[in-house]
Amino acid sequence: MPLGLLYLGARLEEAGNRVFLEDIQLCRSPVSRIKQTLKSLNPQVVGITSFSINLPIASKILQAVKRFHPEIVTVWGGPHVSFDDQDILHNHPWVDVIVRGEGEETLVEILDRLERRKGFDAVPGMSWRGADGGLNRNPSRPFREDLDQLPRPAWHLLKISQYRAFGEGASILTSRGCPHRCVFCVGRKMIGTRGRFRRPAAVVDEMEALVNLGFRKIRVEDDLFTYRRDRALAICKELDRRKLSLRWRAYARVDTVDPELLKAMKKAGCERILFGAESGSTEILARIRKGITPEQTRKAVEMARREGIGVLASFVLGLPGETPRTLRETLEFAGSLNVPYTLNLLTPYVGTEIRERAEEWGIQILSNDWRYYGQGKPLTATPEIRAWHLNRAVNRFRRNLSQYLELLLEREHEGTLGKEGAEELEQYRHWTFLRKLIGQEILEHFGNLPTCTEGKGVEELARTIAPHLGMVDREVQKHLEPHIRDGHITPIKDPGGALLWSWAFS
């Protein structure tokens, strides 16, 4: 869920603006989609948010907007442009405004100024291109203190059925701010070092509203859900009191959990915690100011396991001071935890200390091609760890994942696949199906069945769209049926007898 955009949309609507939201994360032809939207809406302002990895396509979209409608004001937000605003404006002349950091109030003021034909000089938190072509940078905007005063995310702007279809849950924010000083993270600069917290009752009210929208899973998107133990406990107790049919996931540090808190989280429906373990080397962890040890990570994983909470551990390879020995320690430690884990490569994002002081940290930055800034390609080196070391480690990890998938397929063919493996394989296939169905807009292009009886509707729909998905009819029908049953995909019958299948908005 694009939670940041949903907050922006809600705040803009609260201020009296009309808002239309396009989520093009899976879209195969984003420029064509935006062009169609511009024709139907004729907006005054078009905004986009992006990270480093999708910076090129975001720029291309805004360039296309200006080409189609030069009078539209183009606005860009997100962590990368927040800390590279002057270069972005200089190198992307089709961009009018950069919103830096938290954008709700800044964007409301920008639209108000445009409506009243006033200048931008007094709007904090933005950088902009003047009428004379000059580049301007206003002072930063202070962080919002009372998060409970923000309106609830504008879920109605989404085709909510598509998010329910994936089964991975809705997103929710319970706090902003992170006090820790990890050298590779830009989050604390975006949301501040001091915690700002929503009331536990308000958090659970929002969770309950999402349950009423049909969600049974929630992803808590806080950088650190367990920032304040008392508040995390209060949220868990409120969830338990209401007995919501809900499972949820959250991010935590290994030094912020204990048996009592984990027990409360499990009782309240927590099914998984993501721990940022980062490294298996004590010296690397100390060097990057993580403030934890491998022993603390192992202890936290064991505590969570005892309480029945799943764990996903996250590691970063290529950190300052990395050597072949510390790299080996991390890989061995990750495997020894006996929980799922991810291997990410150190990525020198704009705004991070690791980028701004790379030489001091002994880091060589190998590329500024933002298309590769997804934590999966070697972009840095240390005096003892080169790109090939990192490639070798990650490629071995990927091969293991690929071999695991091949093993599941082999066991399925032999008839020896267990229940858990069958569920994993089915989920993999179903997500692949959904990505194609949504990303290629299959229903939008081919969901109109001119002559079809209602009883044969699903069968006809499967037969019609199967060639465009590269699948057989029977397999497509199997994937479609649960979404039609649950109301994610619905038919509309016109007077002439045709059925038009589409994603439900609610």
DALINMO-V831913 format. One record per backbone hydrogen bond with DSSP energy under -1.0 kcal/mol. CO is the residue of the C=O (numbers start at 1). NH is the residue of the N-H. If there is no record, write none. Layout:
CO/NH + CO/NH
//
This chain:
1/3 + 2/6 + 3/7 + 4/8 + 5/9 + 6/10 + 6/154 + 7/11 + 8/12 + 9/13 + 10/14 + 11/15 + 12/17 + 13/16 + 29/33 + 30/34 + 31/35 + 32/36 + 33/37 + 34/38 + 35/39 + 36/40 + 37/41 + 38/42 + 44/73 + 46/75 + 48/77 + 52/55 + 54/58 + 55/59 + 56/60 + 57/61 + 58/62 + 59/63 + 60/64 + 61/65 + 62/66 + 63/67 + 64/68 + 65/69 + 69/72 + 73/46 + 74/96 + 74/97 + 75/48 + 76/99 + 77/50 + 78/82 + 79/83 + 84/88 + 85/89 + 86/90 + 87/91 + 88/92 + 92/95 + 96/129 + 97/76 + 98/127 + 103/107 + 104/108 + 105/109 + 106/110 + 107/111 + 108/112 + 109/113 + 110/114 + 111/115 + 112/116 + 113/118 + 120/123 + 125/100 + 126/138 + 127/98 + 128/136 + 130/133 + 134/130 + 136/128 + 139/125 + 145/147 + 146/149 + 147/150 + 153/155 + 154/157 + 155/158 + 158/160 + 159/162 + 160/164 + 161/165 + 170/219 + 172/221 + 174/198 + 176/196 + 182/185 + 183/354 + 186/190 + 187/191 + 188/192 + 192/178 + 196/176 + 199/203 + 200/204 + 201/205 + 202/206 + 203/207 + 204/208 + 205/209 + 206/210 + 207/211 + 208/212 + 210/215 + 211/214 + 216/247 + 217/170 + 218/249 + 219/172 + 224/227 + 228/232 + 229/233 + 230/234 + 231/235 + 232/236 + 233/237 + 234/238 + 235/239 + 236/240 + 237/241 + 238/242 + 239/243 + 239/244 + 244/246 + 247/218 + 248/271 + 248/272 + 249/220 + 250/274 + 251/225 + 253/256 + 258/262 + 259/263 + 260/264 + 261/265 + 262/266 + 263/267 + 264/268 + 265/270 + 266/269 + 269/248 + 271/310 + 272/250 + 273/312 + 274/252 + 275/277 + 275/314 + 277/279 + 278/316 + 281/285 + 282/286 + 283/287 + 284/288 + 285/290 + 286/289 + 293/297 + 294/298 + 295/299 + 296/300 + 297/301 + 298/302 + 299/303 + 300/304 + 301/305 + 302/306 + 303/307 + 304/309 + 305/308 + 310/273 + 312/275 + 313/342 + 314/278 + 315/344 + 317/346 + 319/322 + 323/327 + 324/328 + 325/329 + 326/330 + 327/331 + 328/332 + 329/333 + 330/334 + 331/335 + 332/336 + 340/313 + 342/315 + 344/317 + 347/349 + 349/352 + 352/356 + 353/357 + 355/358 + 357/361 + 358/363 + 359/362 + 364/381 + 368/370 + 369/372 + 370/373 + 372/374 + 375/345 + 379/366 + 381/364 + 385/382 + 386/390 + 387/391 + 388/392 + 389/393 + 390/394 + 391/395 + 392/396 + 393/397 + 394/398 + 395/399 + 396/400 + 397/401 + 398/402 + 399/403 + 400/404 + 401/405 + 402/406 + 403/407 + 404/408 + 405/409 + 406/410 + 407/411 + 408/412 + 409/413 + 410/414 + 411/415 + 411/416 + 418/422 + 419/423 + 420/424 + 421/425 + 422/426 + 423/427 + 424/428 + 425/429 + 426/430 + 427/431 + 428/432 + 429/433 + 430/434 + 431/435 + 432/436 + 433/437 + 434/438 + 435/439 + 436/440 + 437/442 + 438/441 + 439/28 + 441/445 + 442/446 + 443/447 + 447/501 + 449/499 + 454/457 + 456/460 + 457/461 + 458/462 + 459/463 + 460/464 + 461/465 + 462/466 + 465/469 + 466/471 + 472/476 + 473/477 + 474/478 + 475/479 + 476/480 + 477/481 + 480/484 + 481/485 + 482/486 + 483/488 + 483/489 + 488/504 + 490/502 + 492/500 + 494/497 + 498/494 + 499/449 + 500/492 + 502/490 + 504/161 + 505/160
//
